[in-house]
Amino acid sequence: MLNTITHGTATDKPPLLIAHGLYGSARNWGVIAKRLSDERLVVAVDMRNHGHSDWTQTHSYPELAEDLAEVIAAHGGTMDVIGHSMGGKASMMLALNHASCVNRLLVADIAPVAYTHSQIQFIEAMRSIDLATLERRSQAEAQLAEAGVDPALQSFFTQSLDLPNRRWRLNLDTLADQMPNVMSFPQTDAVWDGTVLFLSGATSDYVRPEHRGEIRARFPQARFAKIPDAGHWLHAEKPREFEATARAFLNA
């Protein structure tokens, strides 16, 4: 089963599962998860090939959805779910393939469509780090800067750096090989008619007006909202606003 970090204890409210995006981890969501745990049990996962979860040779959304379903089964069989980016696609696949597992779904800044851009440049940047010589995380950030990585993403990536063991807690080989799967979304006729919020960063272009038809075809109850002055990493850029919106949606 996926590695999990649990916050809070069970209450009368449905427990909450949080699925991070590409190159992320359960730790990235620690502040928001802890704050939301004042009302409910919150379980953040390390997706496969990330953090402390198992490394595999494949990385497809049906597989990621099965991973999440296994965690939910271990926590009573039904949970509210928040998924960002890759985790959002996995969460949508979960709802489509395992409808009864999901109570309410918040999809953060992603649509159930194939994207033409790639994230392979970040794998190349991480591979360029001279891990053998690292003594401090700041040295890795400096090398990422030399590779052209934005400052905000430098600290984000190095959260997945296992400095004592001079290794990444990311299966870069599999993620590079499976990048076409990560950027795509499986063709399916499945429909999930549960309550779902597509929450985007106002300055992000990941969820476009032309995507709404495809979204509503799969998720007919879809609602849409935006966080002002936030981009694709909306939960990191505007954590309080993200938390407030998530809390209002989950408790509605």
MIDRENVO-82109 format. One record per residue (C-alpha): x, y, z; residue number from 0. Coordinates in steps of 0.05 Angstrom, whole numbers. Layout:
REC     px     py     pz  nr
REC      X      Y      Z NUM
...
//
This chain:
REC     px     py     pz  nr
REC      0      0      0   0
REC     22     72    -10   1
REC     60    107     45   2
REC     14    153     83   3
REC     19    211    132   4
REC    -42    216    177   5
REC    -66    280    211   6
REC   -120    284    265   7
REC   -170    231    285   8
REC   -236    204    258   9
REC   -297    248    270  10
REC   -369    249    245  11
REC   -344    281    181  12
REC   -318    238    123  13
REC   -243    227    125  14
REC   -202    264     72  15
REC   -150    235     25  16
REC    -99    282     -8  17
REC    -62    260    -71  18
REC     -3    304    -92  19
REC     21    322   -161  20
REC     82    301   -202  21
REC    148    306   -164  22
REC    110    320    -99  23
REC     99    282    -35  24
REC     53    276     24  25
REC    100    323     62  26
REC     86    379     13  27
REC     14    381     38  28
REC     32    380    112  29
REC      8    449    131  30
REC    -58    446     95  31
REC    -70    374    117  32
REC    -56    391    190  33
REC   -102    452    189  34
REC   -159    413    156  35
REC   -150    357    208  36
REC   -183    401    261  37
REC   -250    375    235  38
REC   -235    306    206  39
REC   -183    252    195  40
REC   -136    273    138  41
REC    -92    222    102  42
REC    -39    248     53  43
REC     -5    196      9  44
REC     60    189    -27  45
REC     40    167    -97  46
REC     77    108   -128  47
REC    148    126   -151  48
REC    147    185   -102  49
REC    168    195    -30  50
REC    169    132     12  51
REC    121     92    -32  52
REC    142     34    -76  53
REC    179     44   -141  54
REC    148      9   -202  55
REC    164      4   -276  56
REC     96     31   -296  57
REC     58     95   -278  58
REC    -11     98   -309  59
REC    -75    131   -283  60
REC   -114     66   -276  61
REC    -57     40   -232  62
REC    -53    104   -191  63
REC   -129    100   -181  64
REC   -123     29   -155  65
REC    -69     52   -107  66
REC   -115    105    -79  67
REC   -174     56    -75  68
REC   -131     10    -32  69
REC   -117     67     17  70
REC   -190     86     19  71
REC   -210     13     32  72
REC   -164     14     92  73
REC   -200     75    120  74
REC   -272     53    116  75
REC   -285     49     41  76
REC   -307    121     27  77
REC   -269    186     33  78
REC   -271    258      9  79
REC   -213    267    -40  80
REC   -168    326    -59  81
REC   -121    315   -117  82
REC    -72    364   -149  83
REC    -47    359   -221  84
REC    -24    286   -230  85
REC    -59    270   -165  86
REC   -121    304   -192  87
REC   -121    260   -253  88
REC   -111    199   -210  89
REC   -169    222   -165  90
REC   -215    232   -225  91
REC   -197    162   -250  92
REC   -212    136   -180  93
REC   -281    167   -181  94
REC   -295    141   -252  95
REC   -271     70   -236  96
REC   -292     64   -163  97
REC   -352    110   -156  98
REC   -370     88    -85  99
REC   -300    104    -58 100
REC   -308    180    -67 101
REC   -356    223    -27 102
REC   -335    293    -51 103
REC   -279    308    -99 104
REC   -237    371   -106 105
REC   -193    371   -168 106
REC   -138    423   -163 107
REC   -116    456   -228 108
REC   -121    399   -278 109
REC   -172    372   -329 110
REC   -185    301   -354 111
REC   -150    315   -420 112
REC    -82    302   -452 113
REC    -32    359   -448 114
REC     19    372   -502 115
REC     73    401   -457 116
REC    120    356   -418 117
REC    153    359   -350 118
REC    214    321   -373 119
REC    259    382   -367 120
REC    253    378   -291 121
REC    276    306   -291 122
REC    336    327   -332 123
REC    351    383   -283 124
REC    347    335   -224 125
REC    391    284   -259 126
REC    443    339   -270 127
REC    454    347   -195 128
REC    521    320   -171 129
REC    492    280   -113 130
REC    559    252    -90 131
REC    585    321    -70 132
REC    523    348    -35 133
REC    529    367     38 134
REC    471    417     43 135
REC    403    423      9 136
REC    422    494    -12 137
REC    477    465    -56 138
REC    425    424    -94 139
REC    381    486   -102 140
REC    441    525   -130 141
REC    453    470   -181 142
REC    379    469   -200 143
REC    384    544   -210 144
REC    442    534   -257 145
REC    397    485   -295 146
REC    345    539   -303 147
REC    295    517   -251 148
REC    250    572   -221 149
REC    268    589   -148 150
REC    200    567   -121 151
REC    208    499   -154 152
REC    280    491   -129 153
REC    257    485    -57 154
REC    197    443    -77 155
REC    241    391   -114 156
REC    293    388    -59 157
REC    239    366     -9 158
REC    245    299    -46 159
REC    320    297    -37 160
REC    346    243     11 161
REC    409    281     29 162
REC    441    231     78 163
REC    436    176     25 164
REC    453    221    -34 165
REC    391    201    -73 166
REC    324    227    -98 167
REC    260    199    -68 168
REC    233    201   -139 169
REC    238    144   -189 170
REC    264    190   -243 171
REC    276    133   -292 172
REC    204    108   -290 173
REC    174    178   -289 174
REC    215    196   -351 175
REC    196    132   -387 176
REC    122    140   -368 177
REC    117    215   -381 178
REC     69    203   -440 179
REC     21    169   -391 180
REC     28    225   -340 181
REC     11    278   -392 182
REC    -48    239   -420 183
REC   -115    217   -392 184
REC   -146    149   -408 185
REC   -204    145   -457 186
REC   -266    124   -419 187
REC   -341    126   -425 188
REC   -349    125   -349 189
REC   -388    181   -315 190
REC   -385    202   -242 191
REC   -445    243   -220 192
REC   -419    260   -150 193
REC   -403    329   -123 194
REC   -339    355   -153 195
REC   -303    423   -152 196
REC   -251    441   -204 197
REC   -209    492   -168 198
REC   -158    529   -210 199
REC   -106    583   -203 200
REC   -131    645   -238 201
REC    -64    655   -274 202
REC    -57    582   -294 203
REC    -77    556   -363 204
REC    -85    483   -343 205
REC   -161    485   -340 206
REC   -186    524   -401 207
REC   -256    542   -423 208
REC   -250    491   -480 209
REC   -239    436   -429 210
REC   -307    446   -396 211
REC   -344    403   -445 212
REC   -299    344   -433 213
REC   -302    356   -358 214
REC   -378    357   -357 215
REC   -383    296   -401 216
REC   -347    256   -347 217
REC   -369    297   -286 218
REC   -439    326   -299 219
REC   -443    358   -229 220
REC   -378    396   -238 221
REC   -371    465   -207 222
REC   -314    513   -223 223
REC   -276    564   -181 224
REC   -211    602   -184 225
REC   -162    628   -132 226
REC   -140    699   -152 227
REC    -66    712   -164 228
REC    -49    638   -162 229
REC    -18    594   -215 230
REC    -13    518   -223 231
REC     17    509   -153 232
REC    -43    544   -123 233
REC    -40    506    -56 234
REC     32    527    -46 235
REC     24    599    -71 236
REC    -41    613    -34 237
REC    -46    561     22 238
REC    -96    599     66 239
REC   -142    614      8 240
REC   -137    541    -16 241
REC   -152    515     54 242
REC   -212    562     62 243
REC   -241    541     -5 244
REC   -230    467      7 245
REC   -261    472     77 246
REC   -323    508     51 247
REC   -332    457     -5 248
REC   -322    396     38 249
REC   -370    422     91 250
REC   -424    448     44 251
//
